[in-house]
Amino acid sequence: MKELNDVDLNNPRLAQSKSYLKILDIPYFIENTNLLIMSDIIEKIIKTSHIFDDTVLASCSQVIKTSSKSDMAMVWVNIWDFQNGTKAKGLINRSFNIGCHITMIRNTNMNPSILQCKNC
C-alpha cells in the first residue's frame, strides 16, 4: 500500500481499463511475397499510423486468418483505455491503409481463446 508521501500529486493518473478491438480486411500474406503477416509487423504499422497516436497496446496483437480458403486476416488488439472507453470510441469504425488494402477497426468483446504472448 502506498503512503501519502509516495503519491505524486503533481502528476495525477486516471484509472485505466482494457478495450478490445479487431482490425478487419488485413492481407494474410505480405504483398508480393509468401510470408505471413505477423503480429510484430502489425504492431509496427499501428505505432506509425497517426490514428493510433497516444494508444498503447495492453498485450500483443493476434493475427487470425479469416477462413481456411481466404487470403485475408483479422487482428485482435487490446489497448489501454480510460474506464469510459474514450480511446476505443475514437478508433471504432475508422479505417487506415496497409499497403493497397483499406482496413476497418471494429469494437469486439474480450476473446478468452486468444492467449497473451509471452513477450508482453
Order of alpha helices (4+ residues) and beta strands (2+ residues): beta-alpha-beta-beta-alpha-beta-beta
